[in-house]
Amino acid sequence: MLESYFVRPGTVDRILASWIGPEIERYVVWLAEHGYSARSVSRRVPLLMAFGEFAREGGAQTVADLPAHVDRFVAEWMEGRPGTRPGGQQVAREVRGPIEQMLVVAVPGFADSGRSHRRDPFADALPGFFDYLVSERGLRPGSLRAYQHHLVRFEDYLARIGVEALSELAPAMLTAFVAERAASGLSKATVRDGCGVLRVFLRYAHREGAVARDLSGVLDRAQFYRLSSIPRSISWEEVALVLAGVERRSPSGKRDWAILMLLITYGLRSREVAALTLDDIDWKRERLRVPERKAGHSTAFPLSASVGEAIADYLKHGRPGTTSRRVFFRAVAPIEPIGPAAVSSRARHYLLKAGIDVPRPGSHTLRHTTVQRLVDADFALKTIGDFVGHRSARSTEIYTKVAVAPLREVVLGGDGEEVLS
């Protein structure tokens, strides 16, 4: 593989002669598989060789010793290049990034510092909590991530106020934490969900003897009115503006067009789009399967001609070469499947580009728009709920509380008599 990037045999020999030569070669193979350019490879390899020699001089004897030398290597590299100081942090990341990326490939269990890594909160105090959520409560992965999200913040809060053990918990601490979360601008639904997570956690902590008494009752169920807000839908004319902003000639534009068509046509969630595989598209029968929906079931849709054309164009002319069965991929290295956050981010990008003002723009804006369009067309709530994968008909009811089209006419200058009659 090295011969593909370095023409001179002597250069390849010097790389392989390095004591971490095999690890560098394995990393180069990884870079090639993930779509990195030849220029990127040729710039990274000398840096890695320098790091290897630095680590050996510092006492490293095995590959497992390498992580302990990363910080000092980056610091000394920066000290030797004073001209880079104005952009020092960025340059340091450019040095650290390739090294840690190689260590992820070469050292089992190594986690780079370039991105946050999800941890199980209170792993030492209550090591069996997340196993309990799975084995006894039957929670799905999405729900587990929600528990992690809320409990990480509770753990950070306790550390900030100096609480070292769960046995020190007091009602005032819990109410102060909830008050702080509510004052930070979070929605009422998020605060309510966080309280629910804490109640489950506190009951388990009491059951396991980590706290002397059950404190779950301290957290009252917050009053939250499900029909207190209007869904974040936009008009069909605004949808046209969103689609008009996509540059469909580039690979990334072809991908984004296909993603937007899926969001708008079927009202899919971002994670449902990100999880689509080639096996979910039945071209012969013109069917699109959406497995593992939030409600725990699968849905099969007729494959819309426009959606099929968009996906086919991306697969033929935009999707990178890969053995993965996932449909949508990053357009730049590392070439890997996109996640739910990327799907929502692309929707947000085109909503803002179109100048559409909507609270919390993202993929759910387009999902709400699909549902509202079906409601306005007088489809039954059960039919709409099944179409978009709602777990309960109550999730669809919110779209029926206002007559959107008549109210728009009132806002635009109508007298409102038809609405009131």
GIPERA-V179886 format. One record per pair of residues at least 6 apart in sequence whose ideal C-beta (glycine too) atoms are under 6 Angstrom apart, sorted by the first residue. I is the first residue (numbers start at 1). GAP is how many residues later the second one is. Records with the same first field share a line. If there is no record, write none. Layout:
I: GAP / GAP
//
This chain:
1: 27 / 28
2: 10 / 13 / 23
3: 9
5: 33 / 36 / 37
6: 6
15: 6 / 9
18: 31 / 34
20: 32
23: 40 / 83
24: 24
26: 79
27: 75 / 78
28: 13
30: 75
31: 10
34: 299 / 300 / 301
35: 285 / 298 / 300
36: 297
44: 54
47: 51
48: 54
51: 22 / 48
54: 19
55: 11 / 14
58: 11
60: 6 / 9
63: 43 / 44
66: 37
67: 36 / 43
70: 29
74: 18 / 21 / 22
77: 18
78: 14
84: 7
97: 17
100: 12
103: 7
104: 6 / 8
111: 6
120: 10
121: 30 / 31 / 34
122: 33
125: 41
126: 84
129: 75
133: 6
147: 50
150: 44 / 47
157: 20
166: 39 / 44 / 45
169: 42
171: 47
174: 44
181: 10
182: 9
188: 36
192: 30 / 32
195: 24
198: 21
199: 17 / 20
202: 13 / 14
203: 13
205: 6
206: 8
227: 171 / 174
231: 137 / 167 / 168
232: 126 / 127 / 133 / 136
233: 135 / 136 / 139
234: 122 / 135
238: 118
239: 25
241: 113
242: 108 / 109 / 112
245: 105 / 108 / 109
246: 7 / 10 / 11
247: 6
248: 6 / 9
251: 67 / 80
252: 79
254: 59 / 60 / 64
255: 59 / 63 / 73
256: 90
257: 53
258: 52 / 53 / 56
259: 14 / 84 / 87
261: 46 / 49
262: 6 / 11
263: 100 / 103
264: 102
265: 39 / 42
266: 35
267: 100 / 103 / 104 / 121
270: 70 / 73 / 74 / 93
271: 69
272: 18
273: 70
274: 64 / 65 / 66 / 69
276: 51
277: 48 / 49
278: 47
279: 46
280: 9
286: 17
287: 13 / 16
288: 13 / 15
289: 11
290: 9
291: 7
293: 96
294: 95
295: 94 / 96
320: 9 / 15
326: 11
328: 10
329: 6 / 8
330: 6 / 8
343: 20
344: 18 / 19
347: 15 / 16 / 19
348: 13 / 14
351: 10
358: 7
371: 17 / 28
372: 27
374: 10
375: 24 / 25
381: 12 / 15
384: 12
385: 8 / 11
390: 6
406: 13
410: 6
//
